[in-house]
């Protein structure tokens, strides 16, 4: 027999009892599927090489934060969940990021922050590309803000080095042309 039951018992009078049995197999199967789905989503989010976070709109507190983000902040998930930007970042940085949250909420659309510097625990100051998107609740009002932050520090550094190399090559080419013209 592969079924789940809920058993309730009570004693209406001495030496007597009443037991009721409810079949709850469907509920238990649904609960198991929900747990599996949540585990899958959490596993996927933890494998993505981006900082992914979710903040509740009503209190501006973090309710989800992936493992990649933990690495950059140098904090465990339990130390981050329930915290606000002011709890995690310097005041000026927290104010800037909070302002971008308000922009996303006011517009109802994704706000793009192409480049912002954030102090990280592991590697010091890094440059991030951040998007913030409001997630609507069943009532159609913003309930959460989804944030995705990509560390673009290495890409930015490489682009700067390429620009310097290009300028040096152009200067050398002009010098060579001037030399050959004489």
C-alpha positions as CSV (number, residue, x, y, z in Angstrom):
1,X,0.0,0.0,0.0
2,X,1.7,3.2,-1.2
3,X,-0.6,5.8,0.5
4,X,-0.3,8.6,3.0
5,X,-2.8,9.0,5.8
6,X,-3.5,11.6,8.5
7,X,-4.8,10.1,11.7
8,X,-6.7,12.1,14.3
9,X,-7.8,10.6,17.6
10,X,-9.7,11.9,20.5
11,X,-11.5,10.4,23.5
12,X,-15.2,11.6,23.8
13,X,-15.5,9.7,27.1
14,X,-13.5,7.4,29.3
15,X,-12.4,4.1,27.8
16,X,-13.6,5.2,24.4
17,X,-11.8,6.8,21.5
18,X,-12.6,7.9,18.0
19,X,-10.1,7.8,15.2
20,X,-10.5,9.4,11.8
21,X,-8.3,8.5,8.8
22,X,-7.9,10.9,5.9
23,X,-6.0,10.0,2.8
24,X,-3.5,12.7,2.1
25,X,-1.4,11.0,-0.6
26,X,-2.1,13.7,-3.3
27,X,-1.0,16.4,-0.9
28,X,2.2,14.6,0.1
29,X,3.0,13.9,-3.6
30,X,2.4,17.6,-4.4
31,X,4.6,18.7,-1.4
32,X,7.4,16.4,-2.6
33,X,7.2,17.8,-6.1
34,X,7.3,21.3,-4.8
35,X,10.4,20.6,-2.7
36,X,12.1,19.0,-5.7
37,X,11.3,22.0,-7.9
38,X,12.6,24.4,-5.2
39,X,15.7,22.4,-4.8
40,X,16.3,22.4,-8.6
41,X,15.8,26.2,-8.9
42,X,18.1,26.8,-6.0
43,X,20.8,24.5,-7.5
44,X,20.5,26.2,-10.8
45,X,20.8,29.7,-9.3
46,X,23.8,28.6,-7.3
47,X,25.6,27.3,-10.4
48,X,25.2,30.5,-12.4
49,X,28.4,32.6,-12.4
50,X,26.4,35.7,-11.7
51,X,25.3,37.4,-8.4
52,X,21.6,36.8,-8.2
53,X,19.5,38.3,-5.4
54,X,15.8,39.0,-4.6
55,X,14.6,41.7,-2.3
56,X,11.2,42.1,-0.9
57,X,9.7,45.5,-1.8
58,X,7.7,46.0,1.4
59,X,10.8,46.1,3.7
60,X,13.7,46.2,1.2
61,X,15.2,43.1,2.8
62,X,17.0,40.3,0.9
63,X,15.0,37.1,0.7
64,X,17.2,35.2,-1.8
65,X,20.9,35.3,-2.5
66,X,22.9,32.8,-4.5
67,X,26.2,31.2,-3.7
68,X,28.2,33.2,-6.3
69,X,27.0,36.4,-4.5
70,X,28.0,34.9,-1.1
71,X,31.6,34.5,-2.5
72,X,31.8,38.2,-3.5
73,X,30.5,39.5,-0.2
74,X,32.4,37.0,1.9
75,X,29.3,36.2,3.9
76,X,27.2,33.1,4.3
77,X,23.6,33.1,3.0
78,X,22.3,33.2,6.6
79,X,24.3,36.4,7.2
80,X,22.8,38.1,4.1
81,X,19.1,37.0,4.1
82,X,16.9,39.5,6.0
83,X,19.5,42.3,5.6
84,X,19.1,45.6,3.8
85,X,21.5,47.4,1.5
86,X,22.5,49.6,4.4
87,X,23.4,46.5,6.4
88,X,25.8,45.2,3.6
89,X,27.3,48.2,1.8
90,X,28.8,51.6,2.7
91,X,26.1,54.3,3.0
92,X,26.9,56.0,-0.4
93,X,26.8,52.8,-2.3
94,X,23.7,51.6,-0.5
95,X,21.9,54.9,-1.3
96,X,22.9,54.6,-5.0
97,X,21.7,51.0,-5.3
98,X,18.5,51.8,-3.3
99,X,17.8,54.7,-5.7
100,X,18.0,52.2,-8.6
101,X,15.5,49.9,-6.9
102,X,13.1,52.9,-6.7
103,X,13.7,53.6,-10.4
104,X,12.8,50.0,-11.3
105,X,9.7,50.1,-9.1
106,X,8.5,53.5,-10.4
107,X,8.9,52.4,-14.1
108,X,7.8,48.8,-13.6
109,X,10.6,47.8,-15.9
110,X,14.2,46.6,-15.8
111,X,16.8,49.2,-14.8
112,X,20.2,48.8,-16.2
113,X,23.3,49.9,-14.3
114,X,26.1,49.4,-16.9
115,X,28.9,49.9,-14.5
116,X,29.3,50.4,-10.8
117,X,32.1,49.7,-8.4
118,X,31.5,47.5,-5.4
119,X,33.9,46.5,-2.6
120,X,34.1,42.7,-2.4
121,X,35.5,40.7,0.5
122,X,37.4,38.3,-1.7
123,X,39.0,40.5,-4.4
124,X,38.6,44.1,-3.3
125,X,36.9,46.6,-5.5
126,X,35.3,45.1,-8.6
127,X,33.2,46.6,-11.4
128,X,29.7,45.1,-11.9
129,X,27.0,45.4,-14.5
130,X,23.7,45.2,-12.6
131,X,20.1,44.9,-13.7
132,X,17.2,45.3,-11.4
133,X,13.7,44.1,-12.4
134,X,10.5,44.4,-10.4
135,X,8.5,41.1,-10.0
136,X,4.8,41.7,-9.6
137,X,2.6,39.9,-7.1
138,X,-0.8,38.4,-7.8
139,X,-2.3,41.9,-7.2
140,X,-0.3,43.3,-10.1
141,X,1.9,45.4,-7.7
142,X,5.6,45.0,-7.3
143,X,6.4,42.4,-4.7
144,X,10.0,41.7,-5.2
145,X,13.1,43.1,-7.0
146,X,15.2,40.6,-8.9
147,X,18.8,41.7,-9.2
148,X,21.5,40.2,-11.4
149,X,25.1,41.5,-11.2
150,X,27.9,40.4,-13.5
151,X,31.5,41.1,-12.5
152,X,32.9,42.8,-15.6
153,X,36.2,43.9,-14.0
154,X,38.4,41.6,-16.1
155,X,36.6,42.4,-19.3
156,X,36.9,46.2,-18.5
157,X,40.6,45.8,-17.7
158,X,41.3,43.9,-20.9
159,X,39.4,46.6,-23.0
160,X,41.5,49.3,-21.3
161,X,44.7,47.4,-22.0
162,X,43.7,46.9,-25.7
163,X,43.0,50.7,-26.0
164,X,46.4,51.5,-24.6
165,X,48.1,49.0,-26.9
166,X,46.1,50.4,-29.9
167,X,47.1,54.0,-29.1
168,X,50.8,52.9,-28.7
169,X,50.6,51.1,-32.1
170,X,49.1,54.2,-33.7
171,X,51.8,56.4,-32.2
172,X,54.5,54.0,-33.4
173,X,52.9,54.0,-36.9
174,X,52.8,57.8,-37.0
175,X,56.5,57.9,-35.8
176,X,57.5,55.4,-38.5
177,X,55.6,57.3,-41.2
178,X,57.3,60.6,-40.2
179,X,60.7,58.9,-40.2
180,X,60.1,57.4,-43.6
181,X,58.9,60.7,-45.0
182,X,62.2,62.4,-44.1
